[in-house]
Amino acid sequence: MKKITVAKGDGIGPEIMDATLRIILAAGAQLEIEEIEVGEKVYLAGNPSGIAKESWDSIRTNKVFLKAPITTPQGGGYKSLNVTTRKFLGLYSNVRPCMSLHPFIRTKHPVMDLVIIRENEEDLYAGIEHQQTDEVVQCLKLISRPGCEKIVRYAFEYARHYGRKKVTCFTKDNIMKQTDGLFHQVFDEIAREYPDIVNEHWIIDIGAAKMADTPEAFDVIVMPNLYGDVLSDVAAQITGSVGLAGSANIGEQCAMFEAIHGSAPRMTGQNTANPSGLLQGAIMMLNHIGQTPVAEKVQNAWLTTIEKGLHTKDIFKEGISTKKLGTREFADAVIAHLGQVPSVLKAVSYDKNTVISLPKYERKALLKKELVGVDVFVQWNGMNPNELADTIRKIETDGIKLTMITNRGIKVWPEGFHETFCTDHWRCRFKPLGDARMTKMDIIQMLTRAENSNLDTIKTENLYTFDGRQAYSMGQGQ
Ligand code: NAD
């Protein structure tokens, strides 16, 4: 018996959760259910995170959370419960299987069967944003080695446990050489540990186009957070409907399972919602907690139900479907098919060992980190970079000199183009002359001089080498 935390959520949440629980319990899931309240009521009761303290205790004790969709009230100040839960609980891996059910559900891609594994904690979703000048705002894209190692290793382990043959990595490392470059580099490193699984890397733009056009070319695809967020909805939609896909959020200690769709408030209480997305989440949960035979039984019964044309309103099509069922009746139909396997669609047979556990990340030996320069960012409201260069040179010290100015990344000094459009946000790169060494005291001295010259510095970024490797980007056009 495994104790789990369940939240019935808002809108259609309670209806699809009741249907889902009824199916998995009828299939023999050994679960003790502890219910918590999250979402709209909790938000409107004055808790901006949508979840009470005691509910966190339940999730952290039981470590497995099955969550129906919730409604985030309109208006500012309410934090997304999904993002908060993923990050608080360290749920680094978001797993979204997307499979066509041709010819029973209409799709342009009849043989599609892929799994998107999206990094869930970092990238631009760290949510660190600042307005720096009148004209420019910034969002920090953070990619970490532990983050990359955990998600990439998870993708390869997932492939191994679920009999998948290939793992593809999508990044944009031709442009973002440090951040996406690290993700790609770690992918190559870890892929070598899995010689039994094919690996490949695609630049995200052409990879996404290929996925939308020829999804059968892919098996497991691993990618950073933002790309995964966008592409997993695309992948689910092209199987026929976003209403069919479930999602698992996996961490080292806890896990959360859900449908990918929202609370569909307009459908509330009408017994018309499709419970399949949440049911798919629940099947992933059963595999995660080792109740694999039950997961298999439920999935095969669900495939059989779909194959017999017993469909909820959202996927009902004259000529394909045989009967339109309500939420409750659809659940009854799945229960009636428990123990059966589909005859046209491929029956599932999960490996008995679907519990994926990764080695704990261990911090590597520290590298030799050397300060080799500094980028000083300033708000400057002029237009001619040569004038800025003359002004900002006042902050040079004996050994540290201005080497370059960029505007939104493109070099504008020395030898910029007068055609380049410039904002009020400038990066001025300073480096030590010849063999001179610099320290942070040099930077403090430069900033003090800037202050005394009424220069509006907005931030600095230190330029480092790690074990002699240059660890910062060049200016575009440099
Ligand atoms: P939605 O996914 O709730 O609904 C969009 C449309 O999809 C619905 O109008 C309906 O036609 C269809 N649909 C969705 N689920 C269905 C199902 N199970 N069966 C049949 N049809 C279904 O998206 P939305 O309307 O943009 O968002 C509604 C609320 O859900 C918002 O408050 C949003 O913040 C929230 N939301 C929550 C989650 C979550 O909790 N994980 C995810 C997305 C959106």
Boltz pocket constraint, residues with backbone or C-beta under 6 A from the ligand:
constraints:
  - pocket:
      binder: B
      contacts: [[A, 12], [A, 16], [A, 68], [A, 69], [A, 70], [A, 71], [A, 72], [A, 73], [A, 82], [A, 243], [A, 258], [A, 259], [A, 260], [A, 261], [A, 262], [A, 263], [A, 264], [A, 265], [A, 266], [A, 267], [A, 272], [A, 273], [A, 274], [A, 275], [A, 276], [A, 277], [A, 314]]
      max_distance: 6.0
